[in-house]
Amino acid sequence: MVKKVVLLFLFLFVLVAIQIDALAQCAMCKATLEAGGGQKGTIGAGLNTGILYLMSVPYIAGVVLAFFWYKNAKAKKKAAFVQKGLE
C-alpha cells in the first residue's frame, strides 16, 4: 500500500516537474480578437467576462457538492449517535 502511494506521488511529481511550454490559445478566440477591428477593447472585455464565467461554474458546483456532502455526513453521524444511545 505504501509503495503504491509513493509511486503515485512520484508520478505526479514527474508530471508537474516536466512541463512542456505550450503557446496554445483557442483559435476561435484569437480569430475573434484579430477580426474585431477597432473594437478590440470591448471584444476583449466581453471575452474575459466569458472566460471568468466558464471558470467559475466548476468552483460553484464543487462548493454546492461539498455543502451537500457535509450535510449528509453530519446527518449520518447524528443518526449513528442517536442509534448508539438507544442501544
Rosetta blueprint (number, residue, H / E / L):
1 M L
2 V H
3 K H
4 K H
5 V H
6 V H
7 L H
8 L H
9 F H
10 L H
11 F H
12 L H
13 F H
14 V H
15 L H
16 V H
17 A H
18 I L
19 Q L
20 I L
21 D L
22 A L
23 L L
24 A L
25 Q L
26 C L
27 A H
28 M H
29 C H
30 K H
31 A H
32 T H
33 L H
34 E H
35 A L
36 G L
37 G H
38 G H
39 Q H
40 K H
41 G H
42 T H
43 I H
44 G H
45 A H
46 G H
47 L H
48 N H
49 T H
50 G H
51 I H
52 L H
53 Y H
54 L H
55 M H
56 S H
57 V H
58 P H
59 Y H
60 I H
61 A H
62 G H
63 V H
64 V H
65 L H
66 A H
67 F H
68 F H
69 W H
70 Y H
71 K H
72 N H
73 A H
74 K H
75 A H
76 K H
77 K H
78 K H
79 A H
80 A H
81 F H
82 V H
83 Q H
84 K H
85 G H
86 L H
87 E L
